[in-house]
Amino acid sequence: MTFSDFSVFKDSDFFLLTSFNYLDKLLLSPLEIIKMVSYSPITNSDKVFSVLNFIQTPIRINQLVNYYLCSEKLSDCLQDLTHQFEHPQPRSWQAIQWHEIEDKQIIGIKLEIFLDILTGTINTEIPIRGYTQTSRQYLESIHPAMARFVGGKVDTTGKLLEIGLWEKEERQHAPALKKVYQQLTGKKFISQPPKVRPYEPSSDPYQALYHHGFHRVITEYSAVCLYLWLMSHTTGELQKVFAELVQDEINHMTKFLGFGRWLFPNLYFPSFKNIIRRLIGFDKAKRVDTTQNKASLFNTFFHLMKVLNWKKWSWLNKLELIYTFVYVLASMMRWNTRLSTNYLEQILRRSPL
């Protein structure tokens, strides 16, 4: 099924999210169906303010999360990893009519704020080569196949001989978002990419990889949440762009998380309690002398907000994005319960080292 086959705005049940204490059970047992409503897909600006409101936006987010992050699809992404080690093939994008993108396809976000978000996101996506090569260096002495997946191959001098599959897919993101920016503004985007954190050699490469890898999972997770939230606020060709981005990010997040669970079974998310402790930065893993130790969901979230000019957002938009982070986390934790040691061994034990 392609994105065009699926309407995320069909008639839907209204669910209440009552407490963060029940986060791990959120997707397994929704508490109450309040009412059934019927409304048409939002396809033009005439319906922006009369249809989309503080109730309907979370429902749109729920629909997107339940569709794109159902456990079956996440498992398919993980099971594909060993195949990609041997036969790397980038995921194909659906055709997008770039000339049809217009500001009327933005729903419930001021254009100025939307452009700020685009600017921060583009700049963050641009230095993908730096991200992939840093990850490759952490991986190459421990799992060469995964190192090749993320960062390709280099010769003895460090010259890149082959681009990794992760980079091949991610390097499409910044150009796509630049096209959106230029279509909405009529101006060429002026890049200001951040400096990429370099590889830091360690006396304990496994612990260094653990901390770096968890940071990668968090950044991919943050991208998933942001693009899903932007999907809930867009329609038409503009929404299709974010649909492609979010599918790439989900694919990568899932593979990185599953690989980490397999390689570090006692450190990566063995329980709900440890999920929360690790995400907020209070894990008990052995510390190594590296700035990767600073990786946590909170630190990443606050950095993301700074990049996206969060202080100018409306309070409603802020709450919506926070809600997206929570609901996506609930979906990932539901899938996490399926990642038993035996299951991960069946998938990854055949991976080439």
C-alpha positions in Angstrom: 0.0 0.0 0.0 1.4 3.4 -0.9 0.8 6.6 0.9 -1.7 7.7 -1.7 -3.8 4.6 -0.9 -4.1 5.5 2.8 -6.1 8.5 4.1 -5.1 9.5 7.6 -8.2 11.5 8.0 -11.0 9.0 7.9 -13.7 8.6 10.5 -12.0 7.9 13.8 -12.5 7.0 17.4 -11.6 9.6 20.0 -9.4 8.3 22.7 -8.3 10.0 26.0 -4.7 10.0 27.1 -5.2 10.2 30.9 -1.8 9.7 32.6 1.9 9.4 31.8 1.9 6.6 34.4 0.0 4.4 31.9 2.3 5.2 29.0 3.4 1.6 28.5 -0.2 0.5 28.2 -1.5 3.4 26.1 -1.6 1.5 22.8 -2.6 -1.8 24.2 -5.8 -0.7 26.0 -7.3 2.6 25.1 -9.4 3.8 28.0 -12.6 5.0 26.5 -14.3 5.8 23.1 -15.9 9.2 23.6 -17.7 9.6 20.4 -17.6 8.9 16.6 -17.3 11.9 14.3 -17.3 12.2 10.6 -15.3 14.9 8.8 -13.7 15.1 5.4 -10.0 15.1 4.7 -8.5 18.6 4.9 -7.5 19.3 1.3 -7.7 23.1 1.1 -7.1 26.2 3.2 -10.9 27.0 3.4 -11.2 24.3 6.1 -8.0 25.1 8.1 -9.5 26.9 11.0 -13.0 25.5 11.0 -11.9 21.9 11.0 -8.5 21.5 12.6 -8.6 22.2 16.4 -7.0 21.1 19.6 -9.0 17.9 19.7 -8.6 16.9 16.0 -4.9 17.4 15.8 -4.1 14.7 18.4 -6.5 12.4 16.6 -4.5 13.0 13.3 -1.3 12.3 15.2 -2.8 9.1 16.6 -3.8 7.9 13.2 -0.4 8.6 11.7 1.5 6.9 14.6 -0.8 3.8 14.6 -0.3 3.5 10.8 3.4 4.1 10.4 4.6 2.7 13.8 2.5 -0.5 14.2 4.5 -3.3 15.6 4.3 -5.4 12.4 5.9 -2.6 10.3 8.6 -2.0 12.8 9.5 -5.7 12.9 9.6 -5.7 9.1 12.1 -2.9 9.2 14.3 -4.7 11.6 14.1 -8.0 9.8 15.3 -6.3 6.7 18.6 -5.3 8.2 20.6 -8.4 7.5 19.3 -8.4 4.0 20.5 -4.9 3.6 24.0 -5.9 4.9 24.4 -8.2 1.9 22.2 -6.4 -0.7 21.9 -2.7 0.1 19.1 -1.1 -1.7 17.8 2.4 -0.9 14.1 2.8 -0.4 12.4 4.4 -3.3 10.3 7.6 -2.9 6.9 8.1 -4.5 6.6 10.8 -7.1 6.1 14.3 -5.7 4.7 17.2 -7.7 7.0 19.8 -6.3 5.4 22.7 -8.2 2.0 22.0 -6.5 3.4 22.7 -3.0 1.9 25.9 -1.6 1.4 27.6 1.7 -2.3 26.7 1.7 -1.2 23.1 2.4 0.1 24.2 5.9 -2.6 23.7 8.5 -2.6 25.3 11.9 1.0 26.6 11.9 1.9 30.2 11.0 4.0 30.3 7.8 6.7 32.2 9.6 7.0 29.4 12.2 6.8 26.7 9.6 9.7 28.3 7.7 11.7 28.6 11.0 11.1 24.8 11.5 12.2 24.1 7.9 15.4 26.2 8.3 16.4 24.4 11.5 15.6 21.0 10.0 17.4 21.6 6.8 20.6 22.8 8.5 20.5 19.8 10.8 20.0 17.3 7.9 22.8 18.8 5.7 26.0 17.4 7.3 24.9 13.8 6.9 28.4 12.8 5.7 29.8 13.8 9.1 27.1 11.9 11.0 27.6 8.7 9.0 31.4 8.7 9.1 31.4 9.3 12.9 29.1 6.3 13.4 31.2 4.2 11.0 34.3 4.8 13.1 32.6 3.7 16.3 31.3 0.6 14.6 34.1 -0.6 12.3 36.1 -2.5 15.0 33.0 -4.1 16.5 30.6 -4.8 13.7 32.1 -4.1 10.2 28.8 -5.0 8.4 26.8 -2.4 10.4 29.7 0.1 9.9 29.4 -0.4 6.2 25.6 0.0 6.4 25.8 3.4 8.0 29.1 4.8 6.6 30.2 2.7 3.6 33.8 1.7 3.0 37.0 3.7 3.2 40.6 2.9 2.2 43.6 2.9 4.5 44.0 6.7 4.0 40.4 7.3 5.0 39.2 8.1 1.5 35.5 7.1 1.0 35.2 4.3 -1.5 31.5 3.4 -1.0 28.6 5.4 0.4 26.6 3.6 3.1 23.0 2.9 2.7 22.0 5.1 5.7 23.7 8.0 4.0 22.2 7.2 0.6 18.7 7.5 2.1 19.3 10.4 4.5 21.1 12.6 1.9 17.8 13.0 0.1 16.3 14.8 3.0 18.0 18.2 2.9 17.5 18.7 -0.9 13.9 17.8 -0.5 13.3 20.3 2.3 15.2 22.9 0.4 12.8 22.4 -2.6 9.9 22.9 -0.1 11.5 26.1 1.3 12.1 27.5 -2.2 8.6 26.7 -3.3 7.1 28.4 -0.3 9.3 31.5 -0.3 10.6 31.9 -3.9 14.1 32.2 -2.4 17.1 29.9 -2.5 17.9 28.5 0.9 21.1 29.8 2.6 22.7 26.9 4.5 24.2 27.2 8.0 24.9 23.6 9.0 26.1 22.8 12.5 29.5 21.4 13.3 29.3 17.6 13.6 30.6 16.1 16.8 33.7 14.1 15.8 34.6 10.5 16.6 36.3 10.2 20.0 38.7 7.3 20.5 38.1 5.4 23.7 39.9 2.7 25.8 36.5 0.9 25.9 35.2 0.9 22.4 32.1 -1.1 23.3 30.9 1.4 25.9 31.8 4.3 23.5 29.6 2.6 20.8 26.8 2.0 23.3 26.6 5.7 24.2 27.1 6.9 20.7 24.5 4.4 19.4 21.9 5.4 21.9 22.4 9.0 20.9 21.7 8.0 17.3 18.5 6.2 18.3 17.3 9.4 20.2 18.1 11.7 17.3 16.3 9.4 14.8 13.4 9.1 17.2 13.2 12.9 17.5 13.2 13.2 13.7 10.3 10.7 13.5 8.3 12.7 16.0 8.9 16.0 14.3 8.0 14.8 10.8 4.9 13.0 12.0 3.8 16.2 13.7 4.4 18.1 10.5 2.4 15.6 8.6 -0.5 16.2 10.9 -0.3 19.9 10.0 0.0 19.5 6.2 -1.9 18.1 3.3 -1.5 17.5 -0.4 2.0 17.3 -2.0 3.6 19.0 1.1 2.4 16.2 3.3 3.8 13.6 0.9 7.2 15.1 1.4 7.1 14.6 5.1 5.6 11.1 4.6 8.8 10.1 2.8 11.0 11.6 5.4 9.2 9.9 8.3 9.3 6.5 6.6 13.1 6.8 6.2 13.5 7.9 9.8 11.3 5.2 11.2 13.3 2.6 9.2 16.6 3.9 10.5 15.4 4.3 14.1 14.0 0.8 14.2 17.2 -0.8 12.8 19.5 1.1 15.2 17.3 0.3 18.2 17.0 -3.4 17.3 20.7 -3.7 16.6 21.5 -2.0 19.9 19.1 -4.3 21.8 20.9 -7.3 20.2 24.5 -6.0 20.8 23.9 -4.7 24.3 21.1 -6.9 25.7 21.7 -5.9 29.3 21.9 -2.1 28.6 19.3 -1.4 25.9 15.7 -1.1 27.2 15.3 -4.4 29.0 12.3 -3.0 31.0 9.9 -0.1 31.1 11.7 1.3 34.1 15.1 1.2 32.4 13.6 2.8 29.2 12.5 5.8 31.2 15.8 6.0 33.2 17.9 5.7 30.1 15.9 8.2 28.1 16.1 10.9 30.7 19.8 10.2 31.3 19.9 8.2 34.5 21.1 4.9 33.3 23.6 2.8 35.3 25.8 1.9 32.3 29.5 2.3 32.9 30.6 5.8 32.0 33.4 6.5 29.6 35.3 9.8 29.0 33.2 11.0 26.1 30.7 13.7 25.4 28.4 11.0 24.1 27.4 10.5 27.8 25.4 13.7 27.5 22.9 11.9 25.2 19.4 11.8 26.6 15.9 12.4 25.3 15.7 15.6 27.4 19.0 17.0 26.1 18.1 16.2 22.5 14.6 17.6 22.9 15.9 20.9 24.3 18.5 21.2 21.6 15.9 20.5 18.9 13.7 23.2 20.3 16.5 25.7 20.2 17.2 24.8 16.6 13.5 25.1 15.6 13.0 28.5 17.3 10.6 26.9 19.8 10.2 30.2 21.8 8.1 31.6 19.0 5.7 28.7 18.8 2.1 28.9 20.0 1.4 27.0 23.2 -0.9 24.7 21.3 1.8 23.7 18.8 4.2 23.0 21.7 1.7 20.8 23.4 1.0 18.9 20.2 4.7 18.1 19.6 5.2 17.0 23.2 2.1 14.8 22.8 3.6 13.3 19.6 6.9 12.5 21.5 4.8 10.7 24.2 2.6 8.8 21.8 5.5 7.7 19.6 7.4 6.5 22.7 4.3 4.5 23.7 4.3 2.8 20.3 8.0 2.0 20.5 7.7 0.6 24.0 4.9 -1.6 22.8 7.1 -3.0 20.1 10.0 -3.2 22.5 8.2 -6.0 24.4 8.5 -8.2 21.3 12.3 -7.9 21.2 13.2 -10.9 23.2 16.7 -12.3 23.2 15.6 -15.3 21.1 13.8 -13.1 18.6 16.8 -10.8 18.1 19.2 -13.8 17.9 17.1 -15.3 15.1 17.2 -12.1 13.1 20.8 -10.9 13.7 22.9 -13.9 14.6 23.4 -14.5 10.9 24.6 -11.0 10.3 28.2 -10.9 8.8 30.8 -9.6 11.2 
